[in-house]
Amino acid sequence: MAKWRPNQKQWLVIWPAVLIGGLSLLAGMVLVGIAVLLIGAGLVWRFDSRGRRPENIVVKSATCKHCGQVGEPHWAKCPRCGAEDWKAH
């Protein structure tokens, strides 16, 4: 069985939820404390990335018209020959 480790977004929810919910429970505000902890648990579950398919990001590339070096269309100049014109794919 795999060990569960929270990601960065989950940690950003866990700490405030535990602190605010725990302090509310200690102060006698039981309903507020439980509500904060339940909302925090829901957000931690929502931010879980396991089982979710990765996004298909289209990577666009370009080639230099002079030397054929593969690069990215937003580069100002070709790193090999210094030309400034790219042929986008």
N, C-alpha and C positions, 0 to 999 in steps of 0.2 A: 504494500500500500504506500502510495506516494505521500510524502510529508508536505503539508500545506504551508506555504510561505506567502505572506501578504506582499502585494506589489506596492509601488510608491503611492498611487492614488488611494489604495486601501489604508495605508498608514496615515495619510492625511485626514482620513475619516475616523480611524480608530482612536487616536489620541484625544481629539476634542470630545468625541462622544463619551469616552470613558471618564474623562475629567469632569465634564459638565454633568453627565448622568450620575456619576458617583457622588459628586458634591451635592447635587440636588437630593439624592437619596439620604445623604448624611444630614442635610438641613431639614429633613422631614417632608420634603415635597415629593412624595412617592409617585404620584401620577406623572409629574413632569420628568422625573428621573427615568421612569420606565419608558415614557414616550421618546425621550432622547436616545436611550439605549436601543429601542426598537427601530427608530429611524436610522441610527448609525449602523445597526446590523443589516438593515435593508440596503443601505448604500454600499456597504462592504460586499454584500452578495452581488449587487448590480455591477460593481467594478471588477468582479472576478473575470479574468480573461481565459480561464481554462475552458476548453470545449468550444470556444468561439473560433470561427474560421478567420484566417488573416485576410486583410483587405488586398485586393488585386490592384496594385499601383502600377500604372503605365509609366515606364521609364523611357523618356525620349532621348535619343542620341543624335548626333550630327557628325558629319565627316568634313574635313577640310577640303576645299575644292582644289588646292594646290598639291598637297602631299598625301592626302587620304587618311590622316590621323583621326582616330575616333575621339570625340569630345562631347561636350554638352553645348546646346545652342546658346545658353546665356553667357558663355565665356567670351570675352572681348577679342582675344587673339589665340591663335593656334600655339600650343606649347612647343611644337616641333619647328615650324617654319616662320611663325609670327604673322601669318596672313589673317585678315580680319573678316573673311567671308566664309560662312559655313553652309553646308548643304544639309538641311534637316531631313530626317527619315520619317 
